[in-house]
Amino acid sequence: MPGRPATDQQVNLYMTSRHHHPQRAAAAASGISERTGRRIERDPRPPSQKAAERPRRRKTVDPLDGLWESDVLPLLLSRPGLRPVTLLEEMQLRHPGRDWDRLRRTLERRVRSWRGEHGPEREVIFRQDHPPGQQGLSDFTDMGDVAVRLSGTPFAHRLYHFVLAYSGWEHAEPVLGGESFTALACGLQNALWSLGGAPVEHRSDSLSAAFRNLDRDAAEDQTRRYEALCGHYGMQPTRNNLGIAHENGAIESQHGHLKRAIAQALMLRGSADFDSLTAYRGWLADLIGRRNARRDRLVGLERAVLGRLPPRRTTDHDEAVVQVTSSSGFVLKKVFYTVPSRLIGFRLSLHIYDDRLECFLAQSHVLTLPRGRAPGDGRRIQVVDYRHIIHSLRRKPMALLNLVYRDALFPRPAYRAAWEHLLAAGDPRAACRILVDLLALAHEGGCEADLAQVITEQLGRGGGVPELAVLRARFAPAIAAPPQVRVELPPIASYDALLSSPQVIAGATA
């Protein structure tokens, strides 16, 4: 063929064909040109016998000028982990007169060749063959580079990720806080109940992030809880060694695949902004469901050998007991939460989940609160629901002026903007009264969002805060008028007719 040298087989075929065919036919039969055929006839030796040794392009002079043996090699022998660029910088300091930048590639090739012949033994990765139903893996992965937003606000979160090693079936859900046993227990149980079975072995990392801020006793308690969690589902708990990520490789690689799939799906969606966390959870579950559908055949093989689930879930939350103070709230992990004032003085039992607190009075569930997390700098934050305290605040509106959790009290930015506008007018008393009335109207009329929109539009036009009378007329709940009931009393004489009735007379005779 043009552009390709003839092979030994083609030369032999050509010379054999020439015994019975002309030059052109023999060349065509052997796949070479007629010109190549004439050259072969002048020198019938096979190409393998005519290949000349490639001449050296580089001079035999050592470009390192003997410094490899005198300087570089002793450094490598004493410190095998040195990188070529570090050695190059050291040579520049020792011998400043040489053009070391030009010799960088030469030095890199020498170091690589030396390590291949004389370097230390390296760690070997042993690829594993996972049988169906044998192993499931859990891990957390940060989603900061995906840039998901909730109602326009960046949503910093992680994903809990569970994967079956054999089929690749996966489950993922957002985690608002850090890596914790609570997030692991909740996510793992959600995955197993969605899958419909449990593998023989559950592998996680060392859980060092979950135990980081715990003392020794608390860490041991978490370890016992993890073992009890796996035991409840008949799984053998295992962990990879600390800092050895490739031992969890079956899920580490899946992290990258899932995050790329999420990024691509968000591009197709046209936006990474979701109305709420619930909407984001639903969208993510739908995406993962479609990914699992492509693994249906392997998942079917794996489900056939999975262990049966127990009758019910086990504990997937932390617990605490708090006292509700006269401020109509309690403090948990440097976060102040408000509750309805009727609970002041009571002790509440809390079930602490990753995203919420379930509050119990004795055995009765009384309240669900969104979970807050204090920043790592020691500052305290507040999770405040204005509905819990608005009735008392209406009797003491001036308390709003210097309220400790005033900034957390405003349910939407529009109410904060209204407060700042009123306060800028110079009358704090009027500002407190008007804003408290606005919050009371939002609560009683069930119109928090609509009222916020009206305030935003009015402030945007430069008209100030709308008049309360106008807002009450528009949003205050209508009071239904009582029905008019007319009662007609029969005349007394009408009862005399009953005395002459045959039924009454018969009854009297009996």
Secondary structure, 3 states (H helix, E strand, C coil): CCCCCCCHHHHHHHHHHCCCCCHHHHHHHHCCCHHHHHHHHHCCCCHHHHCCCCCCCCCCCCCCCCHHHHHHHHHHHHCCCCCHHHHHHHHHHHCCCCCHHHHHHHHHHHHHHHHHHHCCCCCCCCCCCCCCCCEEEEEEEECHHHCCEECCEECCCEEEEEEECCCCCEEEEEECCCCCHHHHHHHHHHHHHHHCCECCEEEECCCCCCCCCCCHHHHHHHHHHHHHHHHHCCCEEEECCCCCHHHHHHHHHHHHHHHHHHHHHHHHHCCCEECCHHHHHHHHHHHHHHHHHCCHHHHHHHHCCCECCCCCCCCCCEEEEEECCCCCEEEECCEEEECCHHHCCCEEEEEECCCEEEEEECCEEEEEEECCCCCCCCCCEEECCHHHCHHHHHHCHHHHCCCCCHHHHCCCHHHHHHHHHHHHCCCHHHHHHHHHHHHHHHHHHCCHHHHHHHHHHHHHCCCCCCCHHHHHHHHCCCCCCCCCCCCCCCCHHHHHHHHCCHHHHHHHHC
